[in-house]
């Protein structure tokens, strides 16, 4: 007995639903965030835009010299992003606040990799070149990288940069959280160590969150009631407190759900069983079969459907 087209598609639908349902029950997504990693709290009300953090980062990571000296603050006249030559940059924003001298009050914002608790870049990396370490760092293993740059597409903060100028051994470049310096030498990250006004506080993430909320509650006129990075995309190791709404300071408005959650759930649902890809290919084959059959009934290739 032959299988007609209606029965064929009915079977595919039932089989596909069964695969997806089984995948969800067998592979519920689980966070891989470390329990209490290290982190850094940035108090934007203290930052004076001196660029000392940029200088320390450049020195510690042996990066190329900048086009403008670190003492040259005219660089703050334009917005910048971290790139393959600079793991961190400071930008200046004005929100309309006026001081006692009738001058605009600037807010300076340090940018770098946020070192997400559940990093989308690590989830997207097909060879495991990026991974979340127990100390909080999102670590990059250049020996594994194949240059696919999926991490650049996945990052909600648009941070990873690529050495396009190096055709032989290009790397993905981003803040390392001074991984070796912190892990092996027991030192602070270069930027946190050098900050002259203590705008950067390094420590355990849970302790930093308590300190952030303590400052906000203790001086509500100075801070808005929001710790950026506490919940965004599942939480990050770099967190910020500010006296100005974050949307006015170039920060992306992001959901609390970790970015890998949806993508990994779909992936596990589809490919948790060996025959799941067969079903998918079967569905594609069915579409092609239906299209071919429709074309044949259109008139055997003759104009106007003549037979």
N, C-alpha and C positions, 0 to 999 in steps of 0.2 A: 504494500500500500504506500503510495507516494505522500510526501509531506508538502501540503500546500503552503503558500506564502504566509497566510494569516496565522496558521499554526506555528510556522517557523518563528515569526516575530513574537508570538505569545510565549513560546519556549524561551527565547532569548531574554525577554523581559523578566520572567520568573527567575531564571538562572542568575541574571545580573543583580536582581534585588537580593537574592539569597547570599551572593558573594559579599555585597556591600554590608548587609546586616551582620553576617558572620564576622567580617573584618572589624566592625565597630565593637562587637562584644569581646573579641579576642585580643584586640590591640587598642584599648583605650589610651589616649595620650597621657603621658606623665611628664611632669616637669623634671628637668635634670639640673636645676639650679642648686648650687652648693648651699648648705644650711645657713652658715653665717660667714660669708666671704668678707674680704677686705673691701674698702670703698673709700671714696673721697667726697666730702661735702664742700660745695662751693657757695660761699656767701657773697652774692653779687652786691650787697650794700657796702661791702668792705673793699672790693676790688678797685684799684686806682688806675688800671690800664698801663702799668709800667712796662709790660712785656718781659719781665724777668723770667716768667714761666716759659715763655717761648725760647729765651736764651738758654735756660737750663736744659730744656728738652733737646734742643739742637746739640748741645755739648754732650749730654749723656748718651744720646743715640747716634752720635757721630754723623750728623746730617750735613748736607751742603750748606755753605754760608748763604744767608738770605740776600736778596737783591738790595734791600735797604737795611742798614744797620739797626740793631735792636734798640739803640738809643733814639732812633728817628721815629717820633710818634706821629709824623704826618701820614704814616701808613694806615692809621686809624680813620683816615678820611674816606676810605672805601671799605666795603664789606669783603671779607675773605673767607675761604674755606680751607680746612686742612687738606694737604695734597701730598704727593710723593716726596716733597722736600721739607715739609713742615707737618709734624704730627699734631701740633696744637697751634691755634691762633686766637688772638683777642680782638673782638670787634667792639665798636662804640655805638650806643643807641641813645637817642633822646626821646623822652616820652611826653614832653611838655611841662614837666615840673620845673618850677622857678625857685632859685635860692634867694637869700636876703639881699643879694646884690643885683637882682633882676636878671640873672643869667640862667641859661638852661642847665639843668643838672644831668650830666651824662650817666649812663649805666654801662659798665664794661662787662662783656661776656666772653669767657674762655670756652673754646670749643675743642673737642677731641673725641675719640672713640668713647662711647658711653659704657662699654663692657657690660652688655645686657645680661641679666640673670639667665634667660633662655635666648641666646643670640640667634637671630635669623640668619646671619652670615654662616654660622657653623652648621645650621640645619641645611642650608642650601649647598654647602660645599660637598661635592660628590666623592672626594678623596680623603676627607678628614684632615685637611690642612689647617682648619680652624677649629678650636675646641675651647670649652669653658673650663678653666682650672679651678681647683678648690680654693685658691687664694683670691678668686674674683676676676682674674685676668682672662680676657679672650685671647688665647695664644695662637700665633701664626707659625706654622712649620713650613718653611720655604722648601724643604726637601720633598714635600708631598705635593706642593702646588703644581697644577698643570696649566694655570693661566686662563681658566674658563671664565673668570670674573662674575660668576653667579653671585658671589658675596656682595659685589657692588650693587647689583640689582636688588638683592634681598634686604639690604640694610635700610631700616626706616629713618635713619638719621643721615643717610647719604655720606658716609664717612670713608670707607675704603677707597684708596687711590691706586693707580697702576702706573708702573714705570714704562710708559709707552716709548720713551726715548732709548730704552735698552732692549734691542731686538734679540740678544743672546740669552741673557738670564734675567728677564723682567720679574719683578716681585709685586705683590700687593702690599701697600704701605699704609700703616695706621699706628696710632698710639699703642704701645706695648704694655702700658701700665707699669713700665720699668720692671718687667717680670723677673729678670735675672737679678737685678739690683735689690729688689724686695725679697725674693725667694732665697737667694744664695748669700747675699751680703747683709740682710737684715736692715737695709736702709729705707728711707722714705723715697717715693718717686721724686725725680729731680725737681719737678714743678712745685710740689708741696713743700719740699725742703727749703727752697729759695724764697718763697713768697714773703715779702717784707711786712705785709699787713695782716698775715694769717687769714687770708681769704680762703685758703685751702686747708681743710682739716682731714687728715688721713687716719683711718682706723677701721674697726669692725663695723660692718654695715648697720647692724642693729643698734649699736651705740651711736652711730652718726644720725640715725633717724630720731633717736631719743633727744639728741642734742639739737637737731633741727626744730623739732616741735617745741622744745623748751625755749628756744630763742623766739619762735613765733608767738607762743603764748605769753612770754615775758615782755614782749614789746610789740603788741598788735598794730601800733601806729607806724612801725618801721617796716613790717613784713606783711605780705599777703599770705593768706592761710592756704598754702600749697607747697608741698615739697616735690619739685619736678624730678622724676626718676624713682619716686617711691613706688608708684603703681604703673606708670606708663610701660606698655608692652611687657607687662609682667614684672617690672622692676629693673633697675640698672645699678651698677656699682658706683657710677658718678651721679651725684644728686645735687640739686640746686635749691637755694632759697633766695627770695628777691623781694624788693619793695615795689616792683613794677610787674604787672601781669606778663606772664611768659610769652603770650602771643604777640606782645609788642616788642619782644626781644629776639625775634627770629626763631623761637622754639616751635617745633612741629606739634600740632595737637594730635595725639595718638590714643588709641584705645588701650584699655588695661589688659586685654587678652594678649598673651605672648604670641608673636608673629608665627612661630613654627607650629602652633597648635592646629590650625585649620589645615595647613599644607600637609603635615605629617599624618593627620587623621585620614585625609583623603588617600594619601599614598598607601598607608597600611591597609585601608579598607579594600583598595583595588588589587593589591599585590600580596596579600597575606597568604593566599593559596596559589599553588602552582598553576591551577587551571583557570584562574581569574583572567590572565592575559588572553587565554584562548577564547574566553567568552567575548572579550572586547574585540578581538580580531574577527570573531564570528559575526558580531554585530555589524562591523564594517563590511564584511563580505556580504551580509544580507542586504545592506543598502545598495551595494554594487549590483547584486543579483536583481533586486527590484528595479533599479534604474535600467538595467539591460533589458529586462522583460518588458518594461514600458516602452522602450525604444523599438523593440521588435514588433509590438502590437501597433506601433505607429504607421506601419505600412511597408515593412521589409526594405526600408531605405528609399522607397519610391516617393516622388513628390506628391503631396496632397493625400497621402495614405492609401494610394491605389494598390490593389493586389492583382 
